[in-house]
Amino acid sequence: MITVTQVQIEIWLALFWWPFLRILGLLLADPFFSSRAIPIKVRVGLALLLTVLVAPLLPTMPSVAVGSPEGVLIALRELLIGLSMGFVMRLIFSAVELAGHLSGLQMGLGFATFYSPQSATNSLVISQLMSLFMLLAFLSISGHLMVLQVLIDSMVQLPVGGLPVSASGFKQIANLGAIVFRTAVLLSLPVLAALLITNLAIGVMTRAAPQLNVFAVGFPLTLAVGFAAMYFSLPMLVPHIDQALASYTRYIGQILTAFSQK
């Protein structure tokens, strides 16, 4: 007769429960896996499948009961780490969306909003266009597989359990927020520069010919120049987007190192 003790059940449960929470946290925060097009049941099922696959390869779990207060703290720690990793990737996506937002406002399309099913909010059409462009670039370089690889590597670099996460890790994430504005301005700079020159030319025209209707001429001209600048600058955005996505591994390494500091 086979007997199973309470200690064995706790060990088996800990082997899957805590890694599952870290994986689920990333799937809930990552901009690709957390899309509303992917049902929550699919995300939970994918987290379970990944947990079963990677659990035998992980370091030894701490000998702590899952239902104990210390076990609950470890569960919160793992969920927080996963959410942080997904949030960093969301920052990179938000930078590209903000670039489209800045371009759309300068083109005079601030009124052209549309419901985005990915973010469940109303956003500018140009911002959604840049978001789709970013998503295609993300999938073209197998970014979703890269995120999962970084997630699995994180369980070796920062094993389950151990010390509580350090506050310096959250400070590192806050500092990474600067990449949103820096990357957004860099990506939208060609359009912004072209529109700045266009607005200066329209201003000179209105001074030279006061009877010129600036609203009838300026808006179509601004739109045409803005779309032309976007058309010619889109191929040049790909290397910058690839560089931002490739930096994700470095960002996560810095955050995990900061989390492990005492």
N, C-alpha and C positions, 0 to 999 in steps of 0.2 A: 504494500500500500504506500502510495506516494503522499507525503505530508509536506505542506507548505507553511512555513512560519510567517509571522507578522514581519519579521526583519527582512525576509526574502522578498516579500511583497513590496515593502518600502524601497528596497534596493532596485527592484525592477521598475517600479513607478518613477523613481528619481532618474533612472537612466533615460527615460523618454520625456518626462514632464517638463523639466527645466530647459532642455534644448528646444522643445516644442514651443515654449513661450518666447524664446529669443527669435526663432524663425517666424512665428506668427506676428511678433511685433514689427519685424521688417516688412512682412507682406501687407500689414495694415497701414504702414506709413509710406512705403515706396510708391512713387507716382505712377508706375506702370502696373504693378500688382494690385494697388489699391483703387484702380479705376472702377467706376461704377458699372462698367461693362462686364466685369468679372464678379459673379455673385459671391457673397460671403461664404457660402457653403463650399464653393470651389477653392477659395483661399485656405479655409480650414483643412480641407482634404489634402491640398498640396503641402501644407505645413506638416500634416501627419505623415504623408508619404516621405518627405524629405527627412523628417525625424527618424523614421524607421531605417532609412538608408544610411544616414550618417552616424547614428547612435553607436554602432559597434566600433567606429573609428575614433571616437572622442576619448579624451583623458578620463581617468577615474573620477566618478562623481563623489561629492562630499558625503560622508556618512551621517546624514541629517535626515530626520523624518520629514516627509513632504508636508504633513499637516501641522508640524510644530511651528512656533513663532519664528524660529530661525529659518525654517523651510519656506515660510511665506515671504520673508524678507529676500531670500534668494530668488524666489519666483518674481517678485517685483523688480529685482535687480536685472534679471534676464530680460523681462519684458521691456524695461527701460532702455537697455542696451540695443535691443532690436529696433525699437522706435527711433532711437537716435540715429542708427545707421540708415534707416529709411528716410529720415528727415533730411540728412545730408544730401541724398540724391534728389530729394524734392527741392532743395535750395538750387541745385544746378538747373533743374527744369524751370523753376520760377525765374531764374535769370534770363532765360530765353523768352519766356512769356512777357517779362517786363520790357525787354527790348522791343517786342512787337507792340506793346502798349505805348511806349514812348514814340515809336514811329507813327502809330495810328493817330495819336493826339496831335503831332506836328503836321500830319497830312490833313487835318480837319475832319477826321472820322471818329471823333469822340462820341458822336451820337449813334454810330453804327455798332450797336452791341448785339450779342447773340448768346443764347443759352448754351453753355458748354457742358455736355454730359460727363466729361472727365472730371471737372472740378465742381460741378453742380452749382455754378454761379453764372451770372451774366458777365461777359467780358467782351472786349473789342474784337472785331472780326480779324484785324491784323494780328492781334495777340493769339487768337486761336489758330491762325495760319502758321505762325511761328511755332506754336505748341505742337501742331501736327508734324511740322518739319523736324522738330527736335525728336519727336517720338520715332519717326522713320529713321533718323540718323542713329538713334539709340538701338533700334532693332537691327539695323544694318551691320553694326559692329558687335552684335550679340551681347548688348549691354545687360540684358536680363540674366544671361548666364554668368556674366562678370559679377553682378551683384550677388548671386547665389554663391559663387566661388569665394568672394570676400567674406560673406556670412559664415561659411564653413571654416575658413581660415581664422576668423575671429575667435572661434571656440577653442583654437589651439593657442593663439596669442593671448587671449583673455579667457581662461577656462571658467567653466561654470562654478559658482560658489566663490569661495575666497573672501577677500576684503570687500566692503561696500565700495561702490563707485565714488571716485573723488570728484569734488566740485570743479576741479580744474578741467575736467572733460567737458562739462557744460559751458565753461568759459571758452574752451576751444571751439565748440559749436557756434557760440555767439560771435566769435571772431570770424568764423567762416561765413557769417551772414554778409560780410563785406563783398564776397564774390558775387552776390546777387546784383548789386549796384555796379560794381566794376565791369562785370561781364556784360550786363545789359547796356551800359553806355558804349562799350567797345563794339558790340554787335550792331547797335543802332546808329553808330557814328556816321557811316556813309549816307544813310537816309537823312539824318539830322543835318549834316553838312550841306547836302544838296538842297534841302529845303531852306536852310539859312541863306544860301546864295540866292535862291528863288525869291524869298521874301524881301531881301535887299534890292533885287532888281525890280520887284513890283513897287517897292517904296520909291525908288528913283523914277519909275514910270509915272506914278501918281503925282509926284512933284513936278515933273516936266509937263504932264498933261492932266491938270486938275479935273477936267471934265470926264476923265476915264472912270468908268464904274469899276471900282476895285473888287467889289463882291461878285460881279458878273465875270470878271476876267481872272481874278486872283485864285478863287477856289478851284475852278477846273485846271488851271495851270499848276497849282500846288499838288492836286491829286495826280496829274499826269507825271510830273517830275518825281513825286514820291514813289509811285508804282514803278517807274523806270529805274529809279535808284535801287529799289528792292530787287527788281528783276536781275540787274547786273551784279548786285552784291551777294545774292543768295549762294552762288557757287563758292564765294570766298568765305562764307560763314562755316562751311563744313570743317575745315581744319581747326577753327577755334572751338567748335562744338566737340569735335573728337578730343581735343586737348583737355577740355573741361571734364569730359566723361572719363578720360584716362587718369585724371587727377583724383578720381574718386577713391581709388585704392590708397593713395598717399594720405588723403584726408582721413580715411577711416583708421589707418595705422597711427596717425597722430592722436586721434581721439581715444583709441583704445589704450595707447600708452599713457595718455593723461588720466584716463579712468583708473588705471592700475596704480597710479602714484598714491603714496600715503599722505 
